[in-house]
Amino acid sequence: IVISGPKIIDEELRLKWNLPKTLSVGKSAELTVQDGNGKDVANAEVIWAVDGKGWIDQGGKVTASAPGPIRVKAVVRGTILE
């Protein structure tokens, strides 16, 4: 049995940045995802990923590893946030 339907996208999710405009090499900052009511989404519901000159742990802590851009993604409830 296969059941399919349109993907429900939660447009109320948003990535909250607790970052300065720049992040010095070796420095870290915490990221969170919030729902439409401004409440933090539990990290157990978030898969974090990063491209570029940094890394991120699954708690949302992003660290700059070298000079250059960092692009962060969060997959939450089937929605990709960048």
Buried (B, 14 or more C-beta within 10 A) or exposed (E): EEEEEEEEEEEEBBBBEEBEEEBEEEEBBEBBBBBEEEEEBEBEEBEBBBEEBBBBEEEBEBBBEEEEEBEBBBBBBEBEBE
